[in-house]
Amino acid sequence: MAALREREKDEPPDLVSLAVSRPHEALQRARTILAGDPGPLTASVARQAIGLVLREYGDIDAAIIELRTARRLAHRAGSASREADVLGTLGVALIFAGRSVSGRNALDAAVQQSTGHLRYRMLFRRGAALLIIGQNREALEDLNTAIAAMRAAGDQGWEARALQERAVSSLVSGFARRAIADLRRAEVLFDASGQELEAGEATMNRGLVALRLGDLPEALSCFDEAAERFQDLGATEPDLTIHRCAALTAAGLFRDAMREAEAAIAQLDQIHGRPTKRAELLLIAARSALAAREPTTALVWATEARQLFDRQGRRWWRAHADLARVSAGIEAGPATAALLRAAQRCVRELSDVSSPDLPLARLATGRVALALGRMPMANEQLVAAAAGRRHGPPLSRAVAWLAEALRAEAVGDSQRLLYACRRGLDVIDEYRSMLGSSELRAQTTAHGAELANLGQRHALRLGRPRLMVAWSERWRAVALAVPSVRPPADEELQAELVAMRNISAQLSQGTDRGVQTGPLRQERQRLERAVRARALRTLGSGRRDAQHLGTRGFVISALLDELGNDRLLELVDIDGQLHVLACGEGRVRRFMAGSTEHAAREVTFARFMLRRLAVGPTVPSPADVHNRLRRMGETLEQVLLGGAGDLGDGKVIVVPPGRLHAVPWGLLPQLRSRAVSVVPSASSWLRAHRTAAGEGQNATSGSVVLVRGPGLASQGAEIPQLAADYSSEVETVVLGDGTATTARVLSAIDGARLVHIAAHGTFRADSPLFSSLRLDDGPLTVYDLERLRRGPRQLVLSSCDSGVVAPVGADEVLGLASSLIPLGTAAILASVVPVNDAAVVPLMIAVHRELRRGASLAEALRDARRECESDPVGAATGLSFICLGVG
């Protein structure tokens, strides 16, 4: 909602106009005037300007005191027009403070007491205030009257403000496209009149329209631009936080949205800001928490928001807070008759205020009715919720298809259920194809998680393993299936990445010297936020054909043909239970494994023990190490593979869920003597395998690049040996000792045949795309790797945690290794725990010896492990590495 702005040209000095253009300057001038003992008319203007600034950016209670003083001064001066003007400003302030009845009365009085052109300005103020309390129809009447009068009078500034508010009214009513024409004209008028702050609001509202239309990169661009404008003017704008949190939620960045909303609430409380905005921030925080699967937190915030809206008399907002409360109740469970009544009431209230969120309320009511066995009511609500499945913004259509799928499931219509799930996922595919950021492509898959899970559960009920594979692939690692969008040649982005590397290098030096690094850390955080914001704004290709949208073209028979004697084990998490789909020998078999939570705990323990064995503080005896590794491996095999046996004699390809990617698979007894590769999806393996087969002799052409980063305990001792081994066979590029800079490394590895990087690795769970390798000029991040035209065909990362990825979205992964898969890298050797630098050296030399003999990367790792088994640290180090890709 755009903040209400005032402008009064008839009264000198023109402080009221200045208050909305340059608020800090207006505040200083008003206080200077009041210090000079002015007359009541001038003092009234000064007090109104102070009240306006406080109302928008400070203490709302103090603003009301100032504005009441301004009204008394206007009355004393005998100026009816001045008193009406102040009344209008006061009425808005009272509504901002949550005193809706008093505010409405003041605005009604302002309209009645004003005449001529001033009356139309008061109609504008009242109309905009009515929007805040949810009385949209009355608001639109006032705004339409005001716009027509202001346009006839040539009052461009006020016409622009009224146009903005009417655009907001259109958005609230679900008519996003109607808002576009009003906002475009408003921007032109604001630019012409030099209203910087209001121009920023117009930019913000453009972002809001883009968000409603599903253009997420454009929305984020507008919000970032508006934030820069507000920052330059020293202004804070809660509305910007609310809209940006909505965008982050649409992007699947739920926890980011929660953090931003919480920070904005804390800031508002600190400055005693408007209770109306506090309630709105609580609501967006509740929605974000709900999306992040934190229903208890969502319920607390939604309940507080609902209470505030109720006290403020804001019916429209109260109805939406009720929807958040009902949704949180459904998520927390169990379904009750009371929850059903609350959901029904929510449907009625949202219908009365013509809310675009009505389908969500109907979907929620249908869910509760289904759980309680009220089938006629469930069918009625789900049919209504599904009505918008063929039109509207993408995420709204996906919700409607979900309603259709739930209705089909309730009546046992298998064909319609799977059709609805497919169509809903298709909609999100199209939505995702417009996003250039790999992070956004991964995160937005969360919106399709329930549709994919419905398909998987149905395939499980039917007892059809092939169908389970198909549905697992339909929504697994689909972000990596979309062609990579190379970031544009953005000079500012490159400058920020270089600055970030410089700051990181200074941080490392400062930490080593024990000096204060607080300011450097703050600057690095600022630069990271700037880099991430630019990446999120990247546009996608927008390709909508099937071969580019996720895995719609996946055919299980083609996978089985390509596997030959090899086995592919796809691990599927359905409602917290792991199922192993063993693909090979022309068939697919299903086996039960352990619970996902149990598996995750055992993996965490195994990684912890491998780290202890590799880096101390004490090294057990070889016999003790062997026994520990054997016991850990047996436990992992039981919870991860269950009864899946008879894996044949060929290679094994493992497709784990996102949260189980960092598994030391070589620990498992059945896999220890096998060539094992790990892939994010069967589809990605199939594509990479076909590509590798098609390259033929070209796979052995190209350069070998060897990189040694700084600060290694071993000093990258394997690099000189590998350089000597390869230089006589193939073109070899060696970088290190000051030459291993980001620019040189990226240039050398682009499209290379084989790359080996010995460098410290850092995995960032908080922001996976800032996971990095330490080079001579600082960290090389995922954002840098995404600038490659083509990834190296094979990559060996003898670095700590280089194979760790963060599970995001529905079943996606983000990290150093995953970033190279869409760029054509076929196989990556990487670790899933911190490793012993010295023990890595003989392991890597052995790996490359096998590669030169013609082994695949997975085979080379298997054979190199055997050479290191006698040494306890070497054994743990070898098992800490996995092969990602076709192997």
ABEGO torsion letter per residue (X at the ends): XBBBBBBBAABOBBAAAAAAABAAAAAAAAAAAAAAGBBAAAAAAAAAAAAAAAAAABBAAAAAAAAAAAAAAAAAAGBAAAAAAAAAAAAAAAAAAGBAAAAAAAAAAAAAABBEAAAAAAAAAAAAAAAAAGBAAAAAAAAAAAAAAAAAAGBAAAAAAAAAAAAAAAAAAGBAAAAAAAAAAAAAAAAAAGBAAAAAAAAAAAAAAAAAAGBAAAAAAAAAAAAAAAAAAGBBBAAAAAAAAAAAAAAGBAAAAAAAAAAAAAAAAAAGBBAAAAAAAAAAAAAAAAAAGBAAAAAAAAAAAAAAAAAAGBAAAAAAAAAAAAAAAAAAOBBBAAAAAAAAAAAAAAAAAGBAAAAAAAAAAAAAAAAAGBAAAAAAAAAAAAAAAABEBAAAAAAAAAAAAAAAAAAGBAAAAAAAAAAAAAAAAAAAAABABAAAAAAAAAAAAAAAAAAAAAAAAAGBAAAAAAAAAAABGAAAABBBBBBBBBAAAAAAAAAAAAAAAAAAAAAAAGBBAAAAAAAAAAAAAAAAAAAAABBBAGBABAAABEAAABBAAAAAAAAEABBBBBBBBBGGBBBBBBBEGGBBBBBBBBBAAAAAAAAAAAAAAAAAAAAOABBBBAAAAAAAAAAAAAAAAAAAAEABBGAEABBBBBBBBAAAABBBAAABAAAAABBBBBBABAAAAAAAAAAAAAAEAAAABEBBBBBBBBGBAAGGAAAAAAAAAAAAABBBBBBEGGABBAAAAAAAABGBABBBBBBBBBBBAABAAABBBBBAAEBBBAAAAAABABBBABBBBBBBGAABBBBBEABBBBEAAAAAAAAGBABBBBBABBBBAAAAAAAAAAAAAAAAAGBBAAAAAAAAAAAAAABAAAAAAAAABBBBEAX
